[in-house]
Amino acid sequence: PGYYGPGLGLPIATPKADVELTMRRAASVRVTVDFAGQERPEGYMVSIKPEGGEVVGSYGGSGDIDAENRRTFEILPPGRYVISGRPNPGSDDEQAESVTVDLKGGQASEVKLKAK
């Protein structure tokens, strides 16, 4: 993982001297999709959003898995997130059961999603 700044995109005014910047440790999570005996679709998207839903100023995102059925989200503010996946394109019926994870600053976590 790395670090993230105070707030997500908030402007910061600082004095010109005696500046002290405190960075918080970021988290990361690598998601692996398990297709267990199923044919892997050409496109499969994994998404991450804060537990409780997306709000302005919170972190969320999505992206397609790679050739090894993985998607990594890096430089995340620590907290609880909901991770889900589905074929892309696909329907709600094809969405994997969501996994909730508690990400800690300075730690890289691993999550496995079981494809439907």
N, C-alpha and C positions, 0 to 999 in steps of 0.2 A: 504494500500500500504506500501511500504518500501522505501529503498534508492537504488540508483545505482551509480556505480563508474564512474570516468571520462573516457569516451570512452567505447567501448565494447571490452574488452580483450586486450587493449593496455598496454604494459609494462610501469611501472612507476619507475623511479630512485628517491630515496629520500635520503636526508642527514641523518646522524645518530642522530642528535639532533635538537631541535627546529622545529619539524615537525608539520605542521597544515594540517589536511585533511578536505576538504570541500565536503560534500555529498549533492547530489541533491535529492529532493523528487521524488519518483517514482509514477507511476500511475498504476491502474488496471482496468480491464473491465470484467464484467460478461455478457456473451452472452446467451440468452435464445432463443431457436428455437420454433416457433409456428407452429404446424402441423395442426391447425384448420380444423378438419373434415377429415383429411387424415390419413391413416395408417402410423405409425412411422416406418421407416426402421430399421433393426437390427443395422446397423452402420450409423452414420451421423457425418461428420467431419466439424469443423469450423476452418477457417484460418484467420490470421491477418497479414497484411503487411503494410509498410509505404505508405502513399499517394504518388503517383509518381513512385512507383515501388521499388522493392528490389535492394539494392546495398550493396556491402561489407561494413561491419561495422554498418549496420542498424539492427533494430530488426524486426523479423518476426517469425511466428510459426503456428502450427496447432495441432489439437487434436480432438479426438472423444468426443461427448457430454456424459453426465452421465445419470443416470436413470430418472433424473428430467428435461431432455432436456437442460442442461446447460453446458457451458465450460467457465472457468475463466482463464484469462491471467493476471499474476501478475508481479510486478517489471519491468514495462515498462518505458522507457524514455518518458517523455511528448512529445506530437506531434500529428499530424494527421495520422490516420490509416484507412485502408479499411478492413472491415470484411465481410466475405462471408461464405457460407455453402453449403454442398451438401451431398447426400448419399455416403457412403463409403462401397463397391464400387458404383460408379455411373458415369453418363455422364455429359458433359457440359450443356445439355438441362435440367438437373435436378437441376442446381445450383440456389440457392436463389438470389434474387436481393441484390447486395452489399450495405452495409451501411458505410458511412464515418463518423468518430467520431474524435473529437478534445479532446484528453486526457490531463488532467492537473495534474501536480505533486501534490502529497498528496491527490488526490481524487480517489474514487472508482466510476466508471461509470457503467451504465447498458445499454445494447443494446438488441433489439428484432429483430430476423430474421424471416421472413415469408417463410416457406418452400414452394417449388413449388409442 
